[in-house]
Amino acid sequence: MLISVTPLPLELRHPFRIAHGTSTIRHNALVQIGAGYGEAALPPYYPTTFDEVEDYVSSNADLITACVSDPDFSITTLIDSLPFGPTPALAAIDMALHDLFGQRLNAPLFKIFGLDPNRIPHSTYALPIPTSLNHLDEQLDDVIHFPFLKLKIGSGDVEFDKAIVRHTRERFAGRLCVDVNSGWSIDMAIHAIKDLQDCTLEFVEQPIQADDIDDWHLLKRLLPDGGPPLIADESVQGPDQILELAGAADGINIKLAKCGGIQVARQMISLARSLDLSVMLGCMIESSVALTAAAHLGALVDYLDLDGQLHLAQDPFEGLTFDAGKIRLPKRPGLGVRPRST
């Protein structure tokens, strides 16, 4: 059984600036288990390295090989038996195992889960923080026909952040949301969210720092009723934080690389639903391997932010298609991804 970890460098079409910094290339890891593919996203603002992914996969290769050698192996039991480790590594293994499992059943993953791909909501398309409003106009010119845009803000200048939103709303009549990526203090968040009340935002994502859950509850108490919903992203790494955020955040953003893969993501969706929280499936800068894996769960959620492959100079894999936010899943077995022919 082939089990490998190889570098997956992803060059970007344009510098991608968020509150955590600016990137021109991302260095992810590709995990292969037999014919199954998985991807570990390794953004520079996360602590996991390629070597740690490689070490984790290598240290569990015997366990994985022994389990998948059984044609009737239980994917749930195998994933549950994996020891604690870096979540991007766990996510990559989880994706590859689900891909392999689907191939053995000769069915796409969404069909195995009993999901209707026609119920997948439109994805947002994220615009990085512009350097100026003229730069913002250039960005908008390319995507003004999209139905749902996400603005990355948290520039360090809350007045510029507000100007980005207002300028976009003047030009764009579609659905609009913002992602602050932990870029505001509580005082800044209260001021900005109140001031942008008339911009008809679908939601405000991660307006404050991720570390202190109590701050979310304080922010909720200080904001007036009737404002845009608050979605937690960096503050939600796994199921435990969902329980802690109940009553403060209005929804959560689940990313496979954060939580450890498809299996945990499904558990988190169920838990969030039980607490009456909305659910978004998000992404890092990733190839179509990770994005397609997440999209197979798309029919279960309220929001999608799976545009990562559109920011790449060249996506090394084929999988989902993204047409102005409309996502279509491949019908090939498993994840349905394959290396792009050169």
N, C-alpha and C positions, 0 to 999 in steps of 0.2 A: 504493500500500500504506500503510494507516494504521499508523503507529508512534507511540505516545503514552506519556507518563508522567504520571500524575495522583496527587494525594494520596489516601491511603486511611486516614482517621482511624478508629480503632476504640475506642469507649468500652467500658469494662469494667463488668460487673454489680456488682462489688465491688472494693475495693482489693486488688491482688494483690501480696503481699509475698514476696520471696525474699531471699537473702543479698545480692544486688546492689542492693536498694532496693525501693521500693513504687511501683506504677503505678496510675493510674486511667484513663489513655488511652494508646494507642499510635498513633504516626503512621507508618504504613507507606506504601509506594508501589505503585500498580497500573500494570503495564506491559501494553500491548496491542499485538500485532503482527497486523494483519488481524483475524480473528475469534478469535485466540488470546489467552488471559489468563495473566498471571504476576504474582507478588507478591514484593516485596522487603520482608522484615521488618527493621525499624529500631529495635530495642530501645535504650533510652537507655544501656545499658552496653556497646554495640558502637560502633565509631568511625564507621561509614558514615552519611552524611546524605542527605536527599532530594535535595539539589542534586547530590551526587556521583552518585547513581543516574541522575538526569535527564541529566547531562553525559555519562555513559558510554553510555547508550542513544543519545543524540543523535549522539555521535561515531562510532557504529557503525551508524547507520541506513542509510547507503548500502550497506554490505557486506551487511546483513541483507536489504534490499530486493532487491538484485541476486540473492542466492541463492534466496530464497523465490519470486521471480518465475518461476523454473524449476519447472514442475509435478513434475519428478522430482528435486528438490533432496535432497541428503543431509544429514539433520539432524546426524549425527555429524561430518561434515566441517565443516559450518558452525560448530557449537559449538567444535570444536577450533581453528578459525581465529580465534576471537575473541581479542583481546589481553588481557593481564593487566589485572584491574580489581577493583573491590569485589565480594566474593562475593555479597552480597545482590542486586546488579545483575545479575551473571552468572546467579544462580539464577532471577530473574524472567524474563530473556530465555529461558533454558533451558525454563522451564515453558510460556511462551507459544508457543515453537517446537514443543514436544511436543504442546501442545493443537492447534495449527494442523495439525501433521503427522497426528495422529489423525483430525481432521476430514476431511482430504483422503482418508484411507484409509477413512473412514466406519466406524471401529471405536474402541472405548474403549481406552485405553492399556494396561490390564492384559492385554487380549486380544492386542494387538500384541506384548507381551513374552512371551506364552505362559504367563501366570500364572493360577492358580485363586483367585478371590476368596474361596472358601470356606475357604481355608487361612490367611486373615489372622487373626493372634492377637488376643485381646481387648486393648484399649488400657487403660492406666492412666488414672485421673482424679486430677489433682494438686490437693492442698489447699495454699493459700498458708500461710505462717507465721502462726499465730494470735497474737493479742495476749495471750491467757490460755487456760487449760484450759477455762474456761466458753465462750469464743469457739470453741475447738476442738469442743466438744460441739455448738454450733450448726451448724458446718460439717458435722460427721459426720451429724447428723440428716437432712440432705438427700441423702446419698450412701451411707448405711450398707448399702443393698441392692446397691451395685456390687460386682463380684467382685474388682476389683484397684484398690487405691488407692496413690497416691504422696504421701508427706509431704514438703513443702518444709521443710527445717530449715537450720541455719547461722545462727541468730538472733543470734549473738554471745555467747550464754550456753549452754555445752555442757550444763549441768545441765537447763536448760529444754528444749533439744533432746531430751534423753533422756526427759524427762517427757512430751513430745508423743508420742513413739513408744510409750512404755509405756501411756499413757492410751488411745491409739488401739487398741493391741493388746488391752486389756481389753474394749473395746466391739466390736471388729471381728475376725471370725474368718476373713476372706478373705485373699487374697494382698496382701502389703504390702511396699512398698519405700520408700527414702528418697533424697532428692536434697539434698545439702549445698551445691551451687552454689559450691564452693571456699571454704566458710565455716569450715573447721577447719585448724589447724596439724597437723603430723604427730603431735605428742604428744596433742593433743585427739582426733584420729582413732583412734589406737591405744586410748586410754582408752574412748572412746564405743563403738567397734565391739566391743571385748571385753565391755563392760558390757551391750550389747544383744543378746548372742549368743542369749539365750533367747527373743527376740521373733520368731524365724522370718522374717527378712527375705529377700525374693527377691534383693535386691542393694542395695548402697550406691553411689550415683552421685556422682561428683566430690567426694570427701570433702576433698581438699586443693587448694591453689592450683594454677593451671593451668600456670604458666610453666616450671617445672623438671621435666623428665621424670625426672631422676635421683631426685627425691623419691618418685615412684611406685615405683621399684625398691626404695628404702629402706623404704617403707611395707610393701611385700609381704614383705620379709625379716623385718620386726619383728612382723608379725601372725601369730598361730598358725594352723596349718592347720585347715580345717573351718569357717571363718567364712563370712559371706555374700560372694558374688562382688562384685568392684569394677568399676564401669562408668565409663569416662572420657567426659566430655562436653566441657567447655571446653578440655580438654587436647588434643582431637582436632579440628583444623580441616580437615585434608585427609589424603591417603594417607601423606605422610611421617611423621606422628605415629603412625600405626598401626604401622609398622615399629619405631619407637622404643619403643612401649609394650608390644610383644610380650614376654611373660614377667613383666610387672608388673601390668597390668590384665587382667581376665578378659573384658572386653567393651568395646564402644564405642557411643556414641550419635551417630548421623549426623543432622544437620539440613540441609535443603537450603540454607537461607540461610547456613549456615556454610561448606559445602563448594563451593557454586557451582551446585547444581542436580541434576536427575535423572541425567544422564549420569555425572557424577563420583560420585554416590551409588552407582550400580550398580557402578562400579569399586571403590569402597571396600568394598562388601559382599563382593565376590569376594576382595579382598585379605584382609579380616578372616577370612573362612572358611578361606583357605589357611593362616592362622596359628592356627586353632582358637580364635578369639575369638567370643563371642556378639555379636549385633548388635541394636541398638535403633534405631528411627526415631523421632526426637523432633520437637518443634515449638517455636516461639516463641508469643507471642500473635499469632495470624494469623487471617485469614478463611478461609473454605472453599476459596478458590483454592489457597493454599499447602498446606493440610492435605489436600485431595483429591489434589493432585499427589504428595505423599509417600505417601499411602495406596495408590496404584497399585502401589507396591513392597512393600506389606505382606506379601505371601505369601512374601517372600524372607528375612524376619527373625524373630528370636525374641521381641522385645518391641516394643510400640508405645506411644508417648506422644503421641497426636494428639487432645487434648481442647481445644485452644485456642479453638475457636469457642464452646464451652460457657461460657467466661468472658466472652463479649461481651454487651453490652446488646442489640445488634442485629447479626447477621451480614449484611453487604450482599450475600452470594452464597449460592447453593444449590449443594450438591455432595454430598459424603459425608454419610451419616447416622450418628449416634452414639447407640446405645441401651444405656445402662449399660455402655459399653465395647465393645459389639459394633458393628463398623463395616461398613457396606454401601456399596459403590461405585455411583455412577450408571452406567447403561448407555449414556448418550449418547456420541457420538464424542469422541475426544481426552480431555481431563481430565473432561469431562462437567459442567463448572461453568457457571452462568449467573447474571446479576444477579437478585437477589431482587425480585419484583414488590412494589410498595408498595401 
